[in-house]
Amino acid sequence: TKTGSGCCNTYGDFAWDEVPGATQYQIQLVHHIGCTSSHSAIIPGPASAGRVQAFGLCLGSQYYMSIRAFANGMWGPWSADVNIFL
């Protein structure tokens, strides 16, 4: 889901399948079209949803989103990119 103003409180809410034993997740948003800023957020786990909220995320912009889990003392691989619009 997406919401926020266009400048300061823009955020995206994300949901995923929980990884057994994960203690945190990292969501990454890499700019693609529109706004030129990229952002990431660490979500404490176990969790199956989280929010990336940052100054500089722009509504109407296109991002590549990916996620990875931290489990058993190490980060797993990044998921495949998902093309999203905020």
Phi and psi restraints in degrees (range 20) as a CNS / XPLOR table:
assign (resid 1 and name C) (resid 2 and name N)
       (resid 2 and name CA) (resid 2 and name C) 1.0 -139.4 20.0 2
assign (resid 2 and name N) (resid 2 and name CA)
       (resid 2 and name C) (resid 3 and name N) 1.0 150.5 20.0 2
assign (resid 2 and name C) (resid 3 and name N)
       (resid 3 and name CA) (resid 3 and name C) 1.0 -166.9 20.0 2
assign (resid 3 and name N) (resid 3 and name CA)
       (resid 3 and name C) (resid 4 and name N) 1.0 -179.1 20.0 2
assign (resid 3 and name C) (resid 4 and name N)
       (resid 4 and name CA) (resid 4 and name C) 1.0 115.5 20.0 2
assign (resid 4 and name N) (resid 4 and name CA)
       (resid 4 and name C) (resid 5 and name N) 1.0 175.3 20.0 2
assign (resid 4 and name C) (resid 5 and name N)
       (resid 5 and name CA) (resid 5 and name C) 1.0 -82.8 20.0 2
assign (resid 5 and name N) (resid 5 and name CA)
       (resid 5 and name C) (resid 6 and name N) 1.0 -169.4 20.0 2
assign (resid 5 and name C) (resid 6 and name N)
       (resid 6 and name CA) (resid 6 and name C) 1.0 -93.8 20.0 2
assign (resid 6 and name N) (resid 6 and name CA)
       (resid 6 and name C) (resid 7 and name N) 1.0 -2.9 20.0 2
assign (resid 6 and name C) (resid 7 and name N)
       (resid 7 and name CA) (resid 7 and name C) 1.0 -129.7 20.0 2
assign (resid 7 and name N) (resid 7 and name CA)
       (resid 7 and name C) (resid 8 and name N) 1.0 -46.2 20.0 2
assign (resid 7 and name C) (resid 8 and name N)
       (resid 8 and name CA) (resid 8 and name C) 1.0 -117.6 20.0 2
assign (resid 8 and name N) (resid 8 and name CA)
       (resid 8 and name C) (resid 9 and name N) 1.0 -35.2 20.0 2
assign (resid 8 and name C) (resid 9 and name N)
       (resid 9 and name CA) (resid 9 and name C) 1.0 -114.5 20.0 2
assign (resid 9 and name N) (resid 9 and name CA)
       (resid 9 and name C) (resid 10 and name N) 1.0 28.6 20.0 2
assign (resid 9 and name C) (resid 10 and name N)
       (resid 10 and name CA) (resid 10 and name C) 1.0 -70.6 20.0 2
assign (resid 10 and name N) (resid 10 and name CA)
       (resid 10 and name C) (resid 11 and name N) 1.0 136.5 20.0 2
assign (resid 10 and name C) (resid 11 and name N)
       (resid 11 and name CA) (resid 11 and name C) 1.0 -149.7 20.0 2
assign (resid 11 and name N) (resid 11 and name CA)
       (resid 11 and name C) (resid 12 and name N) 1.0 161.5 20.0 2
assign (resid 11 and name C) (resid 12 and name N)
       (resid 12 and name CA) (resid 12 and name C) 1.0 -124.4 20.0 2
assign (resid 12 and name N) (resid 12 and name CA)
       (resid 12 and name C) (resid 13 and name N) 1.0 134.6 20.0 2
assign (resid 12 and name C) (resid 13 and name N)
       (resid 13 and name CA) (resid 13 and name C) 1.0 -100.5 20.0 2
assign (resid 13 and name N) (resid 13 and name CA)
       (resid 13 and name C) (resid 14 and name N) 1.0 133.5 20.0 2
assign (resid 13 and name C) (resid 14 and name N)
       (resid 14 and name CA) (resid 14 and name C) 1.0 -128.0 20.0 2
assign (resid 14 and name N) (resid 14 and name CA)
       (resid 14 and name C) (resid 15 and name N) 1.0 149.9 20.0 2
assign (resid 14 and name C) (resid 15 and name N)
       (resid 15 and name CA) (resid 15 and name C) 1.0 -132.7 20.0 2
assign (resid 15 and name N) (resid 15 and name CA)
       (resid 15 and name C) (resid 16 and name N) 1.0 149.3 20.0 2
assign (resid 15 and name C) (resid 16 and name N)
       (resid 16 and name CA) (resid 16 and name C) 1.0 -151.5 20.0 2
assign (resid 16 and name N) (resid 16 and name CA)
       (resid 16 and name C) (resid 17 and name N) 1.0 168.8 20.0 2
assign (resid 16 and name C) (resid 17 and name N)
       (resid 17 and name CA) (resid 17 and name C) 1.0 -79.1 20.0 2
assign (resid 17 and name N) (resid 17 and name CA)
       (resid 17 and name C) (resid 18 and name N) 1.0 126.3 20.0 2
assign (resid 17 and name C) (resid 18 and name N)
       (resid 18 and name CA) (resid 18 and name C) 1.0 -66.2 20.0 2
assign (resid 18 and name N) (resid 18 and name CA)
       (resid 18 and name C) (resid 19 and name N) 1.0 138.9 20.0 2
assign (resid 18 and name C) (resid 19 and name N)
       (resid 19 and name CA) (resid 19 and name C) 1.0 -91.7 20.0 2
assign (resid 19 and name N) (resid 19 and name CA)
       (resid 19 and name C) (resid 20 and name N) 1.0 124.5 20.0 2
assign (resid 19 and name C) (resid 20 and name N)
       (resid 20 and name CA) (resid 20 and name C) 1.0 -56.2 20.0 2
assign (resid 20 and name N) (resid 20 and name CA)
       (resid 20 and name C) (resid 21 and name N) 1.0 130.2 20.0 2
assign (resid 20 and name C) (resid 21 and name N)
       (resid 21 and name CA) (resid 21 and name C) 1.0 83.1 20.0 2
assign (resid 21 and name N) (resid 21 and name CA)
       (resid 21 and name C) (resid 22 and name N) 1.0 -1.2 20.0 2
assign (resid 21 and name C) (resid 22 and name N)
       (resid 22 and name CA) (resid 22 and name C) 1.0 -70.3 20.0 2
assign (resid 22 and name N) (resid 22 and name CA)
       (resid 22 and name C) (resid 23 and name N) 1.0 137.1 20.0 2
assign (resid 22 and name C) (resid 23 and name N)
       (resid 23 and name CA) (resid 23 and name C) 1.0 -106.6 20.0 2
assign (resid 23 and name N) (resid 23 and name CA)
       (resid 23 and name C) (resid 24 and name N) 1.0 -11.4 20.0 2
assign (resid 23 and name C) (resid 24 and name N)
       (resid 24 and name CA) (resid 24 and name C) 1.0 -166.7 20.0 2
assign (resid 24 and name N) (resid 24 and name CA)
       (resid 24 and name C) (resid 25 and name N) 1.0 164.3 20.0 2
assign (resid 24 and name C) (resid 25 and name N)
       (resid 25 and name CA) (resid 25 and name C) 1.0 -131.7 20.0 2
assign (resid 25 and name N) (resid 25 and name CA)
       (resid 25 and name C) (resid 26 and name N) 1.0 151.8 20.0 2
assign (resid 25 and name C) (resid 26 and name N)
       (resid 26 and name CA) (resid 26 and name C) 1.0 -122.0 20.0 2
assign (resid 26 and name N) (resid 26 and name CA)
       (resid 26 and name C) (resid 27 and name N) 1.0 124.9 20.0 2
assign (resid 26 and name C) (resid 27 and name N)
       (resid 27 and name CA) (resid 27 and name C) 1.0 -106.0 20.0 2
assign (resid 27 and name N) (resid 27 and name CA)
       (resid 27 and name C) (resid 28 and name N) 1.0 133.6 20.0 2
assign (resid 27 and name C) (resid 28 and name N)
       (resid 28 and name CA) (resid 28 and name C) 1.0 -122.6 20.0 2
assign (resid 28 and name N) (resid 28 and name CA)
       (resid 28 and name C) (resid 29 and name N) 1.0 131.2 20.0 2
assign (resid 28 and name C) (resid 29 and name N)
       (resid 29 and name CA) (resid 29 and name C) 1.0 -117.3 20.0 2
assign (resid 29 and name N) (resid 29 and name CA)
       (resid 29 and name C) (resid 30 and name N) 1.0 116.5 20.0 2
assign (resid 29 and name C) (resid 30 and name N)
       (resid 30 and name CA) (resid 30 and name C) 1.0 -110.2 20.0 2
assign (resid 30 and name N) (resid 30 and name CA)
       (resid 30 and name C) (resid 31 and name N) 1.0 125.7 20.0 2
assign (resid 30 and name C) (resid 31 and name N)
       (resid 31 and name CA) (resid 31 and name C) 1.0 -60.1 20.0 2
assign (resid 31 and name N) (resid 31 and name CA)
       (resid 31 and name C) (resid 32 and name N) 1.0 147.8 20.0 2
assign (resid 31 and name C) (resid 32 and name N)
       (resid 32 and name CA) (resid 32 and name C) 1.0 -130.8 20.0 2
assign (resid 32 and name N) (resid 32 and name CA)
       (resid 32 and name C) (resid 33 and name N) 1.0 -58.7 20.0 2
assign (resid 32 and name C) (resid 33 and name N)
       (resid 33 and name CA) (resid 33 and name C) 1.0 -133.0 20.0 2
assign (resid 33 and name N) (resid 33 and name CA)
       (resid 33 and name C) (resid 34 and name N) 1.0 132.9 20.0 2
assign (resid 33 and name C) (resid 34 and name N)
       (resid 34 and name CA) (resid 34 and name C) 1.0 102.2 20.0 2
assign (resid 34 and name N) (resid 34 and name CA)
       (resid 34 and name C) (resid 35 and name N) 1.0 -125.8 20.0 2
assign (resid 34 and name C) (resid 35 and name N)
       (resid 35 and name CA) (resid 35 and name C) 1.0 -53.7 20.0 2
assign (resid 35 and name N) (resid 35 and name CA)
       (resid 35 and name C) (resid 36 and name N) 1.0 143.8 20.0 2
assign (resid 35 and name C) (resid 36 and name N)
       (resid 36 and name CA) (resid 36 and name C) 1.0 -103.4 20.0 2
assign (resid 36 and name N) (resid 36 and name CA)
       (resid 36 and name C) (resid 37 and name N) 1.0 17.6 20.0 2
assign (resid 36 and name C) (resid 37 and name N)
       (resid 37 and name CA) (resid 37 and name C) 1.0 -106.7 20.0 2
assign (resid 37 and name N) (resid 37 and name CA)
       (resid 37 and name C) (resid 38 and name N) 1.0 143.9 20.0 2
assign (resid 37 and name C) (resid 38 and name N)
       (resid 38 and name CA) (resid 38 and name C) 1.0 -113.4 20.0 2
assign (resid 38 and name N) (resid 38 and name CA)
       (resid 38 and name C) (resid 39 and name N) 1.0 152.5 20.0 2
assign (resid 38 and name C) (resid 39 and name N)
       (resid 39 and name CA) (resid 39 and name C) 1.0 -145.3 20.0 2
assign (resid 39 and name N) (resid 39 and name CA)
       (resid 39 and name C) (resid 40 and name N) 1.0 158.1 20.0 2
assign (resid 39 and name C) (resid 40 and name N)
       (resid 40 and name CA) (resid 40 and name C) 1.0 -143.3 20.0 2
assign (resid 40 and name N) (resid 40 and name CA)
       (resid 40 and name C) (resid 41 and name N) 1.0 162.8 20.0 2
assign (resid 40 and name C) (resid 41 and name N)
       (resid 41 and name CA) (resid 41 and name C) 1.0 -146.9 20.0 2
assign (resid 41 and name N) (resid 41 and name CA)
       (resid 41 and name C) (resid 42 and name N) 1.0 144.2 20.0 2
assign (resid 41 and name C) (resid 42 and name N)
       (resid 42 and name CA) (resid 42 and name C) 1.0 -97.9 20.0 2
assign (resid 42 and name N) (resid 42 and name CA)
       (resid 42 and name C) (resid 43 and name N) 1.0 127.5 20.0 2
assign (resid 42 and name C) (resid 43 and name N)
       (resid 43 and name CA) (resid 43 and name C) 1.0 -109.9 20.0 2
assign (resid 43 and name N) (resid 43 and name CA)
       (resid 43 and name C) (resid 44 and name N) 1.0 119.0 20.0 2
assign (resid 43 and name C) (resid 44 and name N)
       (resid 44 and name CA) (resid 44 and name C) 1.0 -64.0 20.0 2
assign (resid 44 and name N) (resid 44 and name CA)
       (resid 44 and name C) (resid 45 and name N) 1.0 143.8 20.0 2
assign (resid 44 and name C) (resid 45 and name N)
       (resid 45 and name CA) (resid 45 and name C) 1.0 -121.0 20.0 2
assign (resid 45 and name N) (resid 45 and name CA)
       (resid 45 and name C) (resid 46 and name N) 1.0 -179.1 20.0 2
assign (resid 45 and name C) (resid 46 and name N)
       (resid 46 and name CA) (resid 46 and name C) 1.0 -66.9 20.0 2
assign (resid 46 and name N) (resid 46 and name CA)
       (resid 46 and name C) (resid 47 and name N) 1.0 143.3 20.0 2
assign (resid 46 and name C) (resid 47 and name N)
       (resid 47 and name CA) (resid 47 and name C) 1.0 -156.7 20.0 2
assign (resid 47 and name N) (resid 47 and name CA)
       (resid 47 and name C) (resid 48 and name N) 1.0 158.2 20.0 2
assign (resid 47 and name C) (resid 48 and name N)
       (resid 48 and name CA) (resid 48 and name C) 1.0 -128.3 20.0 2
assign (resid 48 and name N) (resid 48 and name CA)
       (resid 48 and name C) (resid 49 and name N) 1.0 13.2 20.0 2
assign (resid 48 and name C) (resid 49 and name N)
       (resid 49 and name CA) (resid 49 and name C) 1.0 -159.5 20.0 2
assign (resid 49 and name N) (resid 49 and name CA)
       (resid 49 and name C) (resid 50 and name N) 1.0 154.3 20.0 2
assign (resid 49 and name C) (resid 50 and name N)
       (resid 50 and name CA) (resid 50 and name C) 1.0 -167.3 20.0 2
assign (resid 50 and name N) (resid 50 and name CA)
       (resid 50 and name C) (resid 51 and name N) 1.0 173.9 20.0 2
assign (resid 50 and name C) (resid 51 and name N)
       (resid 51 and name CA) (resid 51 and name C) 1.0 -127.2 20.0 2
assign (resid 51 and name N) (resid 51 and name CA)
       (resid 51 and name C) (resid 52 and name N) 1.0 137.6 20.0 2
assign (resid 51 and name C) (resid 52 and name N)
       (resid 52 and name CA) (resid 52 and name C) 1.0 -108.5 20.0 2
assign (resid 52 and name N) (resid 52 and name CA)
       (resid 52 and name C) (resid 53 and name N) 1.0 116.9 20.0 2
assign (resid 52 and name C) (resid 53 and name N)
       (resid 53 and name CA) (resid 53 and name C) 1.0 -132.2 20.0 2
assign (resid 53 and name N) (resid 53 and name CA)
       (resid 53 and name C) (resid 54 and name N) 1.0 126.1 20.0 2
assign (resid 53 and name C) (resid 54 and name N)
       (resid 54 and name CA) (resid 54 and name C) 1.0 -158.1 20.0 2
assign (resid 54 and name N) (resid 54 and name CA)
       (resid 54 and name C) (resid 55 and name N) 1.0 148.2 20.0 2
assign (resid 54 and name C) (resid 55 and name N)
       (resid 55 and name CA) (resid 55 and name C) 1.0 -65.2 20.0 2
assign (resid 55 and name N) (resid 55 and name CA)
       (resid 55 and name C) (resid 56 and name N) 1.0 129.8 20.0 2
assign (resid 55 and name C) (resid 56 and name N)
       (resid 56 and name CA) (resid 56 and name C) 1.0 106.6 20.0 2
assign (resid 56 and name N) (resid 56 and name CA)
       (resid 56 and name C) (resid 57 and name N) 1.0 -15.1 20.0 2
assign (resid 56 and name C) (resid 57 and name N)
       (resid 57 and name CA) (resid 57 and name C) 1.0 -69.6 20.0 2
assign (resid 57 and name N) (resid 57 and name CA)
       (resid 57 and name C) (resid 58 and name N) 1.0 137.7 20.0 2
assign (resid 57 and name C) (resid 58 and name N)
       (resid 58 and name CA) (resid 58 and name C) 1.0 -121.9 20.0 2
assign (resid 58 and name N) (resid 58 and name CA)
       (resid 58 and name C) (resid 59 and name N) 1.0 125.3 20.0 2
assign (resid 58 and name C) (resid 59 and name N)
       (resid 59 and name CA) (resid 59 and name C) 1.0 -62.0 20.0 2
assign (resid 59 and name N) (resid 59 and name CA)
       (resid 59 and name C) (resid 60 and name N) 1.0 144.0 20.0 2
assign (resid 59 and name C) (resid 60 and name N)
       (resid 60 and name CA) (resid 60 and name C) 1.0 85.6 20.0 2
assign (resid 60 and name N) (resid 60 and name CA)
       (resid 60 and name C) (resid 61 and name N) 1.0 4.5 20.0 2
assign (resid 60 and name C) (resid 61 and name N)
       (resid 61 and name CA) (resid 61 and name C) 1.0 -105.5 20.0 2
assign (resid 61 and name N) (resid 61 and name CA)
       (resid 61 and name C) (resid 62 and name N) 1.0 156.6 20.0 2
assign (resid 61 and name C) (resid 62 and name N)
       (resid 62 and name CA) (resid 62 and name C) 1.0 -105.3 20.0 2
assign (resid 62 and name N) (resid 62 and name CA)
       (resid 62 and name C) (resid 63 and name N) 1.0 134.8 20.0 2
assign (resid 62 and name C) (resid 63 and name N)
       (resid 63 and name CA) (resid 63 and name C) 1.0 -131.6 20.0 2
assign (resid 63 and name N) (resid 63 and name CA)
       (resid 63 and name C) (resid 64 and name N) 1.0 155.0 20.0 2
assign (resid 63 and name C) (resid 64 and name N)
       (resid 64 and name CA) (resid 64 and name C) 1.0 -96.6 20.0 2
assign (resid 64 and name N) (resid 64 and name CA)
       (resid 64 and name C) (resid 65 and name N) 1.0 126.3 20.0 2
assign (resid 64 and name C) (resid 65 and name N)
       (resid 65 and name CA) (resid 65 and name C) 1.0 -112.9 20.0 2
assign (resid 65 and name N) (resid 65 and name CA)
       (resid 65 and name C) (resid 66 and name N) 1.0 137.0 20.0 2
assign (resid 65 and name C) (resid 66 and name N)
       (resid 66 and name CA) (resid 66 and name C) 1.0 -143.7 20.0 2
assign (resid 66 and name N) (resid 66 and name CA)
       (resid 66 and name C) (resid 67 and name N) 1.0 163.3 20.0 2
assign (resid 66 and name C) (resid 67 and name N)
       (resid 67 and name CA) (resid 67 and name C) 1.0 -141.5 20.0 2
assign (resid 67 and name N) (resid 67 and name CA)
       (resid 67 and name C) (resid 68 and name N) 1.0 152.0 20.0 2
assign (resid 67 and name C) (resid 68 and name N)
       (resid 68 and name CA) (resid 68 and name C) 1.0 -143.9 20.0 2
assign (resid 68 and name N) (resid 68 and name CA)
       (resid 68 and name C) (resid 69 and name N) 1.0 158.6 20.0 2
assign (resid 68 and name C) (resid 69 and name N)
       (resid 69 and name CA) (resid 69 and name C) 1.0 -113.6 20.0 2
assign (resid 69 and name N) (resid 69 and name CA)
       (resid 69 and name C) (resid 70 and name N) 1.0 148.2 20.0 2
assign (resid 69 and name C) (resid 70 and name N)
       (resid 70 and name CA) (resid 70 and name C) 1.0 -105.8 20.0 2
assign (resid 70 and name N) (resid 70 and name CA)
       (resid 70 and name C) (resid 71 and name N) 1.0 113.1 20.0 2
assign (resid 70 and name C) (resid 71 and name N)
       (resid 71 and name CA) (resid 71 and name C) 1.0 -145.3 20.0 2
assign (resid 71 and name N) (resid 71 and name CA)
       (resid 71 and name C) (resid 72 and name N) 1.0 148.5 20.0 2
assign (resid 71 and name C) (resid 72 and name N)
       (resid 72 and name CA) (resid 72 and name C) 1.0 54.7 20.0 2
assign (resid 72 and name N) (resid 72 and name CA)
       (resid 72 and name C) (resid 73 and name N) 1.0 36.4 20.0 2
assign (resid 72 and name C) (resid 73 and name N)
       (resid 73 and name CA) (resid 73 and name C) 1.0 79.2 20.0 2
assign (resid 73 and name N) (resid 73 and name CA)
       (resid 73 and name C) (resid 74 and name N) 1.0 9.9 20.0 2
assign (resid 73 and name C) (resid 74 and name N)
       (resid 74 and name CA) (resid 74 and name C) 1.0 -151.9 20.0 2
assign (resid 74 and name N) (resid 74 and name CA)
       (resid 74 and name C) (resid 75 and name N) 1.0 157.5 20.0 2
assign (resid 74 and name C) (resid 75 and name N)
       (resid 75 and name CA) (resid 75 and name C) 1.0 -78.4 20.0 2
assign (resid 75 and name N) (resid 75 and name CA)
       (resid 75 and name C) (resid 76 and name N) 1.0 136.8 20.0 2
assign (resid 75 and name C) (resid 76 and name N)
       (resid 76 and name CA) (resid 76 and name C) 1.0 -82.0 20.0 2
assign (resid 76 and name N) (resid 76 and name CA)
       (resid 76 and name C) (resid 77 and name N) 1.0 179.6 20.0 2
assign (resid 76 and name C) (resid 77 and name N)
       (resid 77 and name CA) (resid 77 and name C) 1.0 -72.0 20.0 2
assign (resid 77 and name N) (resid 77 and name CA)
       (resid 77 and name C) (resid 78 and name N) 1.0 157.4 20.0 2
assign (resid 77 and name C) (resid 78 and name N)
       (resid 78 and name CA) (resid 78 and name C) 1.0 -69.1 20.0 2
assign (resid 78 and name N) (resid 78 and name CA)
       (resid 78 and name C) (resid 79 and name N) 1.0 144.6 20.0 2
assign (resid 78 and name C) (resid 79 and name N)
       (resid 79 and name CA) (resid 79 and name C) 1.0 -68.3 20.0 2
assign (resid 79 and name N) (resid 79 and name CA)
       (resid 79 and name C) (resid 80 and name N) 1.0 169.0 20.0 2
assign (resid 79 and name C) (resid 80 and name N)
       (resid 80 and name CA) (resid 80 and name C) 1.0 -63.8 20.0 2
assign (resid 80 and name N) (resid 80 and name CA)
       (resid 80 and name C) (resid 81 and name N) 1.0 148.0 20.0 2
assign (resid 80 and name C) (resid 81 and name N)
       (resid 81 and name CA) (resid 81 and name C) 1.0 -66.2 20.0 2
assign (resid 81 and name N) (resid 81 and name CA)
       (resid 81 and name C) (resid 82 and name N) 1.0 141.7 20.0 2
assign (resid 81 and name C) (resid 82 and name N)
       (resid 82 and name CA) (resid 82 and name C) 1.0 -116.3 20.0 2
assign (resid 82 and name N) (resid 82 and name CA)
       (resid 82 and name C) (resid 83 and name N) 1.0 129.1 20.0 2
assign (resid 82 and name C) (resid 83 and name N)
       (resid 83 and name CA) (resid 83 and name C) 1.0 -83.6 20.0 2
assign (resid 83 and name N) (resid 83 and name CA)
       (resid 83 and name C) (resid 84 and name N) 1.0 117.3 20.0 2
assign (resid 83 and name C) (resid 84 and name N)
       (resid 84 and name CA) (resid 84 and name C) 1.0 -127.2 20.0 2
assign (resid 84 and name N) (resid 84 and name CA)
       (resid 84 and name C) (resid 85 and name N) 1.0 158.8 20.0 2
assign (resid 84 and name C) (resid 85 and name N)
       (resid 85 and name CA) (resid 85 and name C) 1.0 -116.5 20.0 2
assign (resid 85 and name N) (resid 85 and name CA)
       (resid 85 and name C) (resid 86 and name N) 1.0 132.6 20.0 2
